[in-house]
Amino acid sequence: MAQLTAGDVDAFRTSFTGTVLTSGDDGYDTARAVWNGAIDRSPALIARCSSADEVARAISFARENDLEIAVRGGGHNYAGYAVSEGGLMIDISPMNQVSVDPQARRAVAGGGATWEALDAAAQQHGLATPGGFISHTGIGGLTLGGGVGWLTKRAGLSCDNLVSAEVVTADSLTVRASADENSDLFWALRGGGGNFGVVTSFEFALHEVGPLVNLGLFFWGLDRGTEALRFSRDFLAKLPVDATGFLAVALSAPPAPFVPERYHFLPGHALLVVGLGSPEAHAAAVAPIREAMPPLFELVTPIPYVALQQMFNESAAWGTLAYEKALYLDELSDAAIAVIAEHAPKKASPESFCPTFLLSGAFLEKADDDNAFGGGRTGGLVFNISAAAHTPEDYEADRAWVRAFWEAMRPHARGTGGYVNFQSDVDEDRVRASYGPEKYARLAQAKAAWDPQNVFHLNANIRPA
Ligand SMILES: Cc1cc2nc3c(=O)[nH]c(=O)nc-3n(C[C@H](O)[C@H](O)[C@H](O)COP(=O)(O)OP(=O)(O)OC[C@H]3O[C@@H](n4cnc5c(N)ncnc54)[C@H](O)[C@@H]3O)c2cc1C
């Protein structure tokens, strides 16, 4: 990377209409921080962009001056790809506007918007598109890598619902990608991550959801962990179409008002069931749980969809020291549950746990080659082992916990890759394995067409063919 002179920086400040921050400027330290508190990198420059033209100018400046580019959407990538040491951080978080056309059932969101903004705007019309479980996450990285959440069973992944995108390319050109415009780019964007350009605007299809949905949360201690996970597996397989589920494996009971104090921080497993139909249908769906597998505590309540999306926000606060490794499971087999029983009690931090996502329903209706998502369309689960700590000691201990747990789960996993959005350590072999040879080859062709110099490489990187 080249050394920038004060004159280079001044010239950029003059030619760039957005905000430029260098170390020492007010706001620089806040702007360079990403969600994962374990990442501490200092870019030479931060270019805060509010338009595609500003993004184009920032890319040109970086390329003219041989600066490594990092694109910062919501800043939630565990590996910290939104910030590069000594490079140029293109911060598109100011591009956070969302507009909704309720008749057409479409939302258009700026490339740096969060799910919070998109959910709130769409829910004003009783509409939503599948997002993640934590609404301060960016729509950018999450959608480009796939996007699993509460609505995956109803409507597929976030990327399955992308209708079009505005993209600033490595050559600083602004192009549109959709099914009938630059369709190779459109295919690659939906699952291939930030490899192909900076997406300055996302257009999503919307679906009728809520505004009230129904939550059911049931918790068991580790002493009945194996039984609880086997029960939850069988229960989730029989859920009605308008209900979906999520497993919080190795979760410590939160100190929340609905949790009796004696259980605060008790390690165990939680089964969450969300009903998108009537409260009565939901009550009937979850009733058998109490009889078959009485929980230590539960919470069954109607909840606004936006509140459901924010329910875990505080438990995943900015600055958390975080590390994760994930794999795909065809099923939660008894053998996999035995591995969980061995490793769940060994975590150090109460906030470390294994978010376990179901891939079912509408997710399975998409053809696998319809877009670049790497998880296949055979269903199963995304099993994510996530360390989340607030002291360096807990962080070190739980990073080791994640690695040992993940190694032990590998024999039960499908393939050797994993969901690209849940990878703290990314290497080329794992990225290739995450997509499989055919998809990787097609992605590499798209990369060669749209970013042959690999300008956008701070991501689960695809090598240009
Ligand atoms: C607390 C937490 C909860 C999560 N929950 C879920 C979940 O429920 N479901 C799920 O699927 N994933 C989830 N994730 C993972 C999430 O999908 C990834 O961390 C994702 O990378 C976050 O996107 P971002 O825009 O916030 O991150 P960033 O760090 O800003 O970006 C991530 C990557 O995408 C690129 N990028 C971002 N925006 C753009 C853009 N507009 N154009 C081009 N490239 C872009 C960046 O350059 C970087 O390579 C969660 C992550 C965290 C930290």
The ligand as an SDF file (V2000), in Angstrom:
LIG
                    3D

 53 58  0  0  0  0  0  0  0  0999 V2000
  -25.1050   -9.6630   16.3610 C   0  0  0  0  0  0  0  0  0  0  0  0
  -25.1870  -10.3230   15.0140 C   0  0  0  0  0  0  0  0  0  0  0  0
  -26.3400  -11.0010   14.6540 C   0  0  0  0  0  0  0  0  0  0  0  0
  -26.4350  -11.6090   13.4080 C   0  0  0  0  0  0  0  0  0  0  0  0
  -27.5830  -12.2870   13.0810 N   0  0  0  0  0  0  0  0  0  0  0  0
  -27.6900  -12.8270   11.8440 C   0  0  0  0  0  0  0  0  0  0  0  0
  -28.9000  -13.4860   11.4490 C   0  0  0  0  0  0  0  0  0  0  0  0
  -29.8540  -13.5820   12.2060 O   0  0  0  0  0  0  0  0  0  0  0  0
  -28.9550  -14.0120   10.2070 N   0  0  0  0  0  0  0  0  0  0  0  0
  -27.9120  -13.9220    9.3220 C   0  0  0  0  0  0  0  0  0  0  0  0
  -28.0340  -14.4060    8.2030 O   0  0  0  0  0  0  0  0  0  0  0  0
  -26.7540  -13.3160    9.6670 N   0  0  0  0  0  0  0  0  0  0  0  0
  -26.6300  -12.7730   10.9050 C   0  0  0  0  0  0  0  0  0  0  0  0
  -25.4550  -12.1680   11.2760 N   0  0  0  0  0  0  0  0  0  0  0  0
  -24.2980  -12.2150   10.3620 C   0  0  0  0  0  0  0  0  0  0  0  0
  -24.3850  -11.1000    9.3530 C   0  0  0  0  0  0  0  0  0  0  0  0
  -25.1100  -11.5510    8.2400 O   0  0  0  0  0  0  0  0  0  0  0  0
  -22.9760  -10.6960    8.8940 C   0  0  0  0  0  0  0  0  0  0  0  0
  -22.2120  -10.2910    9.9990 O   0  0  0  0  0  0  0  0  0  0  0  0
  -23.0130   -9.5880    7.8630 C   0  0  0  0  0  0  0  0  0  0  0  0
  -21.7390   -9.5030    7.2900 O   0  0  0  0  0  0  0  0  0  0  0  0
  -23.3830   -8.2620    8.4640 C   0  0  0  0  0  0  0  0  0  0  0  0
  -23.5570   -7.2880    7.4880 O   0  0  0  0  0  0  0  0  0  0  0  0
  -23.1750   -5.7730    7.8050 P   0  0  0  0  0  0  0  0  0  0  0  0
  -23.5250   -4.9650    6.6180 O   0  0  0  0  0  0  0  0  0  0  0  0
  -23.7230   -5.3920    9.1240 O   0  0  0  0  0  0  0  0  0  0  0  0
  -21.6140   -5.9120    8.0160 O   0  0  0  0  0  0  0  0  0  0  0  0
  -20.3050   -5.2050    7.4180 P   0  0  0  0  0  0  0  0  0  0  0  0
  -19.2310   -5.6460    8.3490 O   0  0  0  0  0  0  0  0  0  0  0  0
  -20.4830   -3.7600    7.1950 O   0  0  0  0  0  0  0  0  0  0  0  0
  -20.1480   -5.8970    6.0370 O   0  0  0  0  0  0  0  0  0  0  0  0
  -19.9510   -7.2810    5.8950 C   0  0  0  0  0  0  0  0  0  0  0  0
  -19.3640   -7.5970    4.5270 C   0  0  0  0  0  0  0  0  0  0  0  0
  -20.2810   -7.2050    3.5180 O   0  0  0  0  0  0  0  0  0  0  0  0
  -19.7520   -6.1440    2.7460 C   0  0  0  0  0  0  0  0  0  0  0  0
  -20.8100   -5.1630    2.5420 N   0  0  0  0  0  0  0  0  0  0  0  0
  -21.6630   -4.6750    3.4720 C   0  0  0  0  0  0  0  0  0  0  0  0
  -22.5540   -3.8610    2.8940 N   0  0  0  0  0  0  0  0  0  0  0  0
  -22.2460   -3.8360    1.5860 C   0  0  0  0  0  0  0  0  0  0  0  0
  -22.8010   -3.1920    0.4610 C   0  0  0  0  0  0  0  0  0  0  0  0
  -23.8600   -2.3960    0.5770 N   0  0  0  0  0  0  0  0  0  0  0  0
  -22.2320   -3.4030   -0.7530 N   0  0  0  0  0  0  0  0  0  0  0  0
  -21.1670   -4.2220   -0.8830 C   0  0  0  0  0  0  0  0  0  0  0  0
  -20.5960   -4.8590    0.1350 N   0  0  0  0  0  0  0  0  0  0  0  0
  -21.1430   -4.6700    1.3680 C   0  0  0  0  0  0  0  0  0  0  0  0
  -18.5610   -5.6150    3.5320 C   0  0  0  0  0  0  0  0  0  0  0  0
  -17.5740   -5.0650    2.7450 O   0  0  0  0  0  0  0  0  0  0  0  0
  -18.0760   -6.8470    4.2460 C   0  0  0  0  0  0  0  0  0  0  0  0
  -17.2770   -7.6330    3.4060 O   0  0  0  0  0  0  0  0  0  0  0  0
  -25.3420  -11.5510   12.5200 C   0  0  0  0  0  0  0  0  0  0  0  0
  -24.1740  -10.8680   12.8970 C   0  0  0  0  0  0  0  0  0  0  0  0
  -24.0960  -10.2650   14.1300 C   0  0  0  0  0  0  0  0  0  0  0  0
  -22.8400   -9.5590   14.5390 C   0  0  0  0  0  0  0  0  0  0  0  0
  1  2  1  0
  2  3  1  0
  2 52  2  0
  3  4  2  0
  4  5  1  0
  4 50  1  0
  5  6  2  0
  6  7  1  0
  6 13  1  0
  7  8  2  0
  7  9  1  0
  9 10  1  0
 10 11  2  0
 10 12  1  0
 12 13  2  0
 13 14  1  0
 14 15  1  0
 14 50  1  0
 15 16  1  0
 16 17  1  0
 16 18  1  0
 18 19  1  0
 18 20  1  0
 20 21  1  0
 20 22  1  0
 22 23  1  0
 23 24  1  0
 24 25  2  0
 24 26  1  0
 24 27  1  0
 27 28  1  0
 28 29  2  0
 28 30  1  0
 28 31  1  0
 31 32  1  0
 32 33  1  0
 33 34  1  0
 33 48  1  0
 34 35  1  0
 35 36  1  0
 35 46  1  0
 36 37  1  0
 36 45  1  0
 37 38  2  0
 38 39  1  0
 39 40  1  0
 39 45  2  0
 40 41  1  0
 40 42  2  0
 42 43  1  0
 43 44  2  0
 44 45  1  0
 46 47  1  0
 46 48  1  0
 48 49  1  0
 50 51  2  0
 51 52  1  0
 52 53  1  0
M  END
$$$$
